[in-house]
């Protein structure tokens, strides 16, 4: 157990500066248990709380709701208490694709503008949908606008 706590503490030290959350959440309840123990003995309490808030069972059994929050962008007045930070921020390229979605461009048009293949655009879109918890391009655009990402 001590080795697991030590390894987790090292991972937290490395991930904290980049505000990485998703890898911890993907490890599930055992990781949540380790984090709960670590918050009693580390200075990174705020970061640990942020990670724990992304776990489904941490907030009264509710499923996590992933909402966009880019680095250095803080949501000043969350719309509800269930809103949580984005588990993984959008990449610069995903942000470029999102900006082009606002203009209602099709995949091929986006691909031409970014000098990538339509298949690459499709992959970026899938990542955007997952990160914004959206099911289509219109919903992704609306959610991004709601959080002032675009």
Secondary structure as GFF3:
##gff-version 3
##sequence-region A 1 150
A	DSSP	alpha_helix	2	16	.	.	.	ID=ss1
A	DSSP	alpha_helix	22	26	.	.	.	ID=ss2
A	DSSP	alpha_helix	29	38	.	.	.	ID=ss3
A	DSSP	alpha_helix	45	52	.	.	.	ID=ss4
A	DSSP	three_ten_helix	56	58	.	.	.	ID=ss5
A	DSSP	alpha_helix	92	102	.	.	.	ID=ss6
A	DSSP	alpha_helix	107	114	.	.	.	ID=ss7
A	DSSP	alpha_helix	118	132	.	.	.	ID=ss8
A	DSSP	alpha_helix	137	146	.	.	.	ID=ss9
###
